[in-house]
Amino acid sequence: MRKNLLFSALLLGSFSFSLITYSQNDRFAFAITDLQSSTVGGWNALRKLDLKTGEFTTVLLNGSDASLPAYDVSTRKAWKATPDIKFGDYMQAPFSTGVAATAYDKKNNRLYFTPMFIDQLRYVDLKTMKVFYVTDQPFTKLGSMHNDEGKIISRMVINPDGTGYAVSNDANTFIRFTTGKKLEITQLGSLVDDPSNGGVSIHNRCSSWGGDMIADDEGNLYILSSRNSIYKINVETKAAKLLGYIKGLPQDFTTNGAVVTTEGKVLVSSAVNGNAYFLVDPKDWSATQYESKAGIFRSSDLANSNYLQTKPKNTTQSDIVTRKALDNIIAASKIQIYPNPANDQFTLQFGKIPTGNYNIEMTNVTGQIVMQRAVNVQSEDQVEVINIKSSMARGVYLIKVSSSNKESVHSQKLVVQ
């Protein structure tokens, strides 16, 4: 019965970018799947997908395990759910009633999510794999353990400035949440239909429920519904503008997960079709099959931190040469440093390098060490956020990464402005 309800909840749910480039940081996506590829409808396993190879990791977190310890976000202490009259202690499990909405917070290395039918925001600390629950404020204010599929949060994303957004199936609940030290949840009301939609509504069960959400560099959100319609959401006006429909998908393909790839396509997954994922070109929203030699898992949601960049960029030949040289360095070392130039902080992303202890040094033009940090790399694409002191002079610095035996692994200039 529970699986049928989750499956139903997931099921319910021509535009051109003239000047478009893309964020190219994450070469992966987190995926919510079943524990076994042969089963459908639990949506209780967390895996990681390598976007380049199409290979999935083994299960990183079994979200159906009610014995996993959970912690309160505010107190950081162990938290125990009150047994529910219908689900018993199952509410304690991280993914309990299934998950259809996740968002990757790259700055804090967290995966935010909310279980279907449970009015609670939660996250996985990806460094420790501990799960934390927000217990001092409800997520939707629609009631705990409700069974109204329209109220289910099925779309979630964190935009480039670190602000999280979530939307219910029926689009009557639009939520903003912060991801900093103090987590705050704000109810923004209901999305509204743009006058240009021609009678097609973001609230319509048949055309617009379910799916996933991505963001762009101007703070706009994009809902790709389970019925493959695309809406652009203006966060300030809450207007949902129908852009069109994904073209070229199989008849039984419902879009349930979506992330931006390093090449600028939108990878979409289905909770129904277990044959393939598809790459969607946002220039015309046409789909081509994603090649995965290892096979795919049906997925109720995908998440990474890439976003569409719609702002035109003025590039010179010097910029192109510099970028190519930088790309060669990155390709060789598998370490990325961004943003560059930086203001108050920058991020190091460790790619496919051996696990172990590394040392990070930041030196000024005279060779003086102005920052030093030891880091233990435990997983691929682990990130470290480095804060820049306000007293630090503006200018060019050198970032050096070395192994525990002091062998140089990576060096790169960073402009602080």
C-alpha positions as CSV (number, residue, x, y, z in Angstrom):
1,M,0.0,0.0,0.0
2,R,2.8,2.5,0.9
3,K,4.7,1.8,-2.2
4,N,1.6,2.3,-4.4
5,L,1.0,5.6,-2.7
6,L,4.6,6.8,-3.3
7,F,4.5,5.6,-6.9
8,S,1.3,7.5,-7.5
9,A,2.7,10.6,-5.9
10,L,5.8,10.6,-8.2
11,L,3.7,10.0,-11.3
12,L,1.6,13.1,-10.6
13,G,3.6,15.4,-11.1
14,S,9.4,25.7,-27.3
15,F,11.7,28.0,-25.8
16,S,15.3,29.1,-26.9
17,F,18.2,30.5,-24.9
18,S,19.9,32.7,-27.4
19,L,23.0,33.4,-25.2
20,I,23.8,30.5,-22.9
21,T,26.8,29.0,-21.2
22,Y,27.0,26.8,-18.2
23,S,28.4,26.2,-14.8
24,Q,30.9,23.3,-15.1
25,N,31.8,22.4,-11.5
26,D,30.1,19.1,-10.6
27,R,30.9,16.0,-12.6
28,F,28.4,14.0,-10.6
29,A,24.8,13.9,-9.4
30,F,23.3,12.4,-6.3
31,A,20.4,10.1,-7.1
32,I,17.5,8.8,-5.0
33,T,16.8,5.2,-6.1
34,D,15.4,1.9,-4.7
35,L,17.8,-0.4,-2.9
36,Q,17.6,-2.8,-5.9
37,S,17.4,-1.9,-9.5
38,S,14.6,-4.5,-10.0
39,T,12.2,-2.9,-7.6
40,V,10.1,0.2,-8.1
41,G,8.6,2.7,-5.6
42,G,10.6,2.8,-2.4
43,W,12.9,5.7,-3.2
44,N,15.0,5.1,-0.1
45,A,18.6,4.6,-1.3
46,L,21.2,7.4,-1.9
47,R,23.7,6.8,-4.6
48,K,26.1,9.0,-6.5
49,L,26.3,9.0,-10.4
50,D,29.5,9.8,-12.3
51,L,28.1,11.9,-15.1
52,K,31.2,11.2,-17.3
53,T,31.1,7.4,-17.1
54,G,27.5,6.8,-16.2
55,E,28.5,4.6,-13.3
56,F,26.7,4.5,-10.0
57,T,28.3,4.0,-6.6
58,T,26.9,1.4,-4.2
59,V,24.3,2.7,-1.7
60,L,25.8,5.6,0.3
61,L,22.9,5.7,2.7
62,N,20.0,3.2,3.3
63,G,17.3,5.7,4.0
64,S,14.8,3.1,5.1
65,D,17.0,2.1,8.1
66,A,15.1,3.3,11.2
67,S,18.0,2.3,13.4
68,L,20.3,5.0,11.9
69,P,20.9,7.7,14.5
70,A,19.4,11.1,13.7
71,Y,20.4,14.4,15.1
72,D,18.6,17.7,15.8
73,V,19.8,20.6,13.6
74,S,19.6,23.1,16.5
75,T,20.9,21.2,19.4
76,R,23.2,18.7,17.5
77,K,22.0,16.1,19.9
78,A,20.4,12.7,19.1
79,W,16.8,12.9,18.2
80,K,14.0,10.3,18.4
81,A,10.7,10.5,16.5
82,T,7.4,10.0,18.3
83,P,5.9,6.8,17.0
84,D,3.2,7.5,14.4
85,I,-0.2,5.9,14.6
86,K,0.1,4.7,11.0
87,F,3.8,4.2,10.3
88,G,5.1,3.5,13.8
89,D,8.8,4.1,14.3
90,Y,9.3,4.3,10.5
91,M,9.2,8.1,10.7
92,Q,12.6,7.8,12.4
93,A,14.2,6.5,9.1
94,P,15.8,9.3,7.1
95,F,13.9,8.6,3.8
96,S,11.0,6.9,5.6
97,T,8.0,7.5,3.4
98,G,10.2,8.0,0.3
99,V,12.0,11.0,-1.1
100,A,11.2,13.0,-4.3
101,A,12.9,16.3,-3.5
102,T,16.6,16.8,-2.8
103,A,19.1,19.7,-3.1
104,Y,22.9,19.7,-2.9
105,D,24.4,22.4,-0.8
106,K,28.0,22.5,-2.1
107,K,29.3,25.1,0.3
108,N,28.4,23.1,3.4
109,N,28.7,19.7,1.6
110,R,25.1,18.7,2.6
111,L,22.2,17.1,0.8
112,Y,18.9,18.6,1.9
113,F,15.7,16.6,1.5
114,T,12.2,16.1,2.8
115,P,10.4,12.8,2.9
116,M,7.0,12.6,1.2
117,F,4.1,12.8,3.6
118,I,6.3,14.1,6.4
119,D,6.4,17.8,7.1
120,Q,10.1,18.1,8.0
121,L,13.2,19.4,6.3
122,R,16.3,17.2,6.8
123,Y,19.8,16.9,5.5
124,V,22.7,14.5,5.2
125,D,26.1,15.8,6.2
126,L,28.1,14.2,3.3
127,K,31.4,14.5,5.2
128,T,30.2,12.3,8.1
129,M,27.1,10.8,6.5
130,K,25.1,11.7,9.6
131,V,21.5,12.8,9.2
132,F,20.1,15.9,10.8
133,Y,16.4,16.8,11.2
134,V,14.9,20.3,11.5
135,T,12.6,19.8,14.5
136,D,12.0,23.4,15.7
137,Q,10.0,24.6,12.7
138,P,7.8,22.7,10.2
139,F,8.7,22.7,6.5
140,T,5.3,23.3,4.9
141,K,3.0,24.1,7.8
142,L,0.5,21.8,6.1
143,G,0.4,19.2,8.9
144,S,2.5,16.1,9.8
145,M,2.0,12.8,7.9
146,H,-0.7,14.2,5.6
147,N,-1.8,12.0,2.7
148,D,-2.8,14.6,0.2
149,E,-0.5,14.1,-2.8
150,G,-0.9,17.7,-3.9
151,K,0.8,18.9,-0.7
152,I,3.9,16.7,-1.3
153,I,7.2,18.6,-1.8
154,S,8.5,17.1,-5.1
155,R,10.7,19.9,-6.4
156,M,13.8,21.3,-4.5
157,V,17.0,23.2,-5.5
158,I,19.6,25.5,-4.0
159,N,20.4,28.5,-6.2
160,P,23.9,30.0,-6.8
161,D,23.7,32.3,-3.8
162,G,23.1,29.4,-1.4
163,T,19.3,29.9,-0.9
164,G,17.1,26.8,-1.0
165,Y,13.7,26.7,-2.7
166,A,11.0,24.0,-2.6
167,V,7.6,23.6,-4.4
168,S,4.8,21.2,-3.7
169,N,3.1,19.1,-6.4
170,D,0.1,21.5,-6.7
171,A,2.4,24.6,-6.6
172,N,0.3,26.1,-3.8
173,T,3.3,25.8,-1.4
174,F,6.4,27.7,-2.3
175,I,9.2,27.7,0.3
176,R,12.5,29.4,0.8
177,F,15.1,28.1,3.3
178,T,18.6,29.3,4.3
179,T,21.6,27.0,4.4
180,G,23.9,29.0,6.7
181,K,24.6,28.6,10.4
182,K,21.0,29.6,11.3
183,L,18.5,27.7,9.2
184,E,15.3,29.6,8.5
185,I,12.2,28.4,6.6
186,T,9.9,31.0,5.0
187,Q,6.6,30.3,3.4
188,L,6.3,32.4,0.2
189,G,2.7,31.5,-0.7
190,S,1.5,30.0,-4.0
191,L,3.0,30.2,-7.5
192,V,0.9,32.0,-10.0
193,D,0.4,31.4,-13.7
194,D,2.0,33.8,-16.2
195,P,-0.6,35.4,-18.5
196,S,1.3,34.0,-21.5
197,N,0.6,30.3,-20.5
198,G,-2.5,30.1,-22.7
199,G,-4.7,28.3,-20.2
200,V,-2.0,25.7,-19.1
201,S,-1.6,26.0,-15.4
202,I,1.3,25.2,-13.1
203,H,-1.4,23.9,-10.7
204,N,-2.8,21.4,-13.2
205,R,-2.5,17.8,-11.9
206,C,-2.3,16.3,-15.4
207,S,0.4,18.6,-16.9
208,S,2.4,20.2,-14.2
209,W,2.7,18.1,-11.0
210,G,5.9,16.2,-9.9
211,G,9.3,16.4,-11.6
212,D,12.3,18.4,-10.4
213,M,13.8,21.9,-10.3
214,I,17.0,23.5,-11.4
215,A,18.3,27.1,-11.2
216,D,20.1,29.7,-13.3
217,D,22.7,32.4,-12.6
218,E,20.1,35.1,-12.3
219,G,18.2,33.4,-9.5
220,N,15.4,32.1,-11.7
221,L,14.1,28.5,-11.1
222,Y,13.0,26.0,-13.7
223,I,10.4,23.3,-13.0
224,L,10.5,20.2,-15.3
225,S,7.3,18.4,-14.4
226,S,6.7,14.7,-14.4
227,R,4.6,15.2,-17.6
228,N,7.7,16.9,-19.2
229,S,6.4,20.5,-19.3
230,I,8.9,23.2,-18.4
231,Y,8.2,26.3,-16.4
232,K,10.5,29.3,-15.6
233,I,9.8,30.7,-12.1
234,N,10.5,34.3,-11.2
235,V,11.2,34.1,-7.5
236,E,10.2,37.7,-6.8
237,T,6.8,37.7,-8.6
238,K,6.3,33.9,-8.1
239,A,5.1,33.8,-11.7
240,A,5.4,30.5,-13.5
241,K,5.9,30.9,-17.3
242,L,5.4,27.9,-19.5
243,L,8.4,27.5,-21.8
244,G,7.3,24.4,-23.6
245,Y,7.7,20.6,-23.4
246,I,10.6,18.2,-23.5
247,K,10.7,16.7,-27.0
248,G,11.9,13.2,-27.9
249,L,11.2,11.2,-24.7
250,P,9.5,7.8,-24.8
251,Q,5.8,7.8,-24.1
252,D,6.2,6.1,-20.7
253,F,9.0,8.5,-19.5
254,T,8.1,10.7,-16.6
255,T,10.7,13.3,-15.7
256,N,11.3,12.9,-12.0
257,G,14.9,14.1,-11.5
258,A,16.9,16.8,-13.3
259,V,20.5,18.2,-13.0
260,V,22.7,20.4,-15.2
261,T,25.7,18.5,-16.6
262,T,29.2,19.8,-17.1
263,E,28.5,20.2,-20.8
264,G,25.4,22.3,-20.2
265,K,22.7,19.7,-20.9
266,V,20.0,18.8,-18.4
267,L,20.2,15.2,-17.4
268,V,16.7,13.8,-16.6
269,S,15.8,10.6,-14.8
270,S,12.5,8.7,-14.5
271,A,10.9,6.9,-11.6
272,V,8.9,4.9,-14.2
273,N,11.1,4.1,-17.2
274,G,14.0,1.9,-16.2
275,N,15.6,1.8,-19.6
276,A,17.5,5.0,-19.9
277,Y,18.1,8.6,-18.7
278,F,18.1,11.4,-21.3
279,L,20.1,14.6,-21.9
280,V,17.9,17.6,-22.7
281,D,19.3,20.6,-24.6
282,P,17.8,23.8,-23.1
283,K,18.3,25.6,-26.4
284,D,15.2,23.8,-27.8
285,W,14.3,21.3,-25.0
286,S,15.1,18.3,-27.2
287,A,16.1,15.0,-25.6
288,T,18.7,12.4,-26.6
289,Q,19.5,9.2,-24.8
290,Y,22.2,9.3,-22.2
291,E,24.8,6.6,-22.7
292,S,25.4,4.5,-19.6
293,K,27.2,1.2,-20.3
294,A,26.7,0.1,-16.7
295,G,22.9,0.6,-16.8
296,I,20.7,2.9,-14.8
297,F,18.5,2.9,-11.7
298,R,15.0,4.4,-11.8
299,S,15.3,7.6,-9.8
300,S,12.8,9.8,-8.1
301,D,15.2,12.7,-7.8
302,L,18.7,14.0,-8.9
303,A,20.8,16.8,-7.3
304,N,24.0,18.6,-7.9
305,S,25.1,22.3,-7.7
306,N,25.4,23.1,-11.4
307,Y,23.1,25.7,-12.8
308,L,22.3,27.3,-16.1
309,Q,24.2,30.5,-17.0
310,T,22.2,32.8,-19.1
311,K,24.3,36.0,-18.8
312,P,26.4,36.7,-22.0
313,K,30.1,36.7,-21.4
314,N,32.6,39.0,-23.1
315,T,35.7,37.0,-23.7
316,T,39.0,38.1,-25.3
317,Q,41.6,35.9,-26.9
318,S,43.8,36.3,-23.8
319,D,40.9,35.0,-21.7
320,I,40.6,32.0,-24.0
321,V,44.3,31.2,-23.8
322,T,44.3,31.6,-20.0
323,R,41.3,29.4,-19.7
324,K,42.8,26.6,-21.8
325,A,45.9,26.7,-19.8
326,L,43.9,26.5,-16.6
327,D,41.8,23.6,-18.0
328,N,45.0,21.7,-18.7
329,I,46.2,22.1,-15.1
330,I,42.8,21.1,-13.8
331,A,42.6,18.0,-16.1
332,A,46.1,17.0,-14.9
333,S,45.6,17.5,-11.2
334,K,41.9,16.7,-10.8
335,I,41.6,19.7,-8.4
336,Q,39.4,22.7,-9.0
337,I,39.5,26.1,-7.3
338,Y,36.6,28.5,-7.7
339,P,35.4,31.2,-7.9
340,N,38.4,33.0,-9.4
341,P,38.6,35.9,-8.8
342,A,37.3,35.5,-5.2
343,N,36.0,37.9,-2.6
344,D,35.4,36.5,0.9
345,Q,36.0,32.8,0.3
346,F,36.9,30.2,-2.3
347,T,36.4,26.5,-2.7
348,L,38.7,23.6,-3.5
349,Q,37.1,20.6,-5.0
350,F,39.2,17.4,-5.0
351,G,38.4,15.1,-7.9
352,K,39.8,11.6,-8.6
353,I,42.8,11.8,-6.3
354,P,44.0,9.2,-3.8
355,T,42.4,9.5,-0.4
356,G,44.6,10.6,2.4
357,N,46.0,13.7,4.1
358,Y,46.9,16.9,2.2
359,N,48.1,20.3,3.0
360,I,46.8,23.6,1.6
361,E,48.9,26.7,1.6
362,M,48.1,30.2,0.4
363,T,51.1,32.5,-0.3
364,N,51.4,36.1,-1.3
365,V,53.7,37.6,-4.0
366,T,56.6,37.7,-1.6
367,G,56.3,33.9,-0.8
368,Q,54.9,34.5,2.7
369,I,52.4,31.9,3.8
370,V,49.1,33.7,4.7
371,M,47.0,30.6,5.2
372,Q,47.7,27.0,5.9
373,R,45.2,24.1,6.4
374,A,45.4,20.3,6.7
375,V,42.7,18.3,5.1
376,N,41.8,14.7,5.0
377,V,40.3,13.7,1.6
378,Q,38.0,10.7,2.0
379,S,35.8,10.8,-1.1
380,E,35.8,11.9,-4.7
381,D,34.7,15.5,-5.3
382,Q,35.1,16.4,-1.6
383,V,35.1,20.1,-1.2
384,E,36.8,22.5,1.3
385,V,35.6,26.1,1.7
386,I,38.4,28.6,2.6
387,N,37.4,31.9,4.1
388,I,39.5,34.9,3.1
389,K,40.2,37.3,6.0
390,S,38.9,40.9,5.4
391,S,42.3,42.2,6.4
392,M,44.0,40.4,3.5
393,A,45.4,42.6,0.8
394,R,43.7,42.5,-2.6
395,G,46.0,40.9,-5.2
396,V,47.3,37.7,-6.6
397,Y,48.0,34.7,-4.4
398,L,49.3,31.2,-5.0
399,I,47.4,28.2,-3.8
400,K,49.5,25.1,-3.3
401,V,48.2,21.6,-2.5
402,S,50.7,19.0,-1.3
403,S,50.5,15.4,-0.1
404,S,51.5,14.2,3.3
405,N,55.0,13.5,2.1
406,K,55.2,17.1,0.9
407,E,55.0,16.2,-2.8
408,S,53.3,18.9,-4.8
409,V,49.9,17.9,-6.1
410,H,48.5,21.2,-7.5
411,S,49.3,24.9,-7.7
412,Q,47.2,27.7,-9.1
413,K,47.1,31.5,-8.9
414,L,44.0,33.0,-7.2
415,V,43.0,36.6,-7.6
416,V,41.5,38.2,-4.4
417,Q,39.5,41.3,-5.1
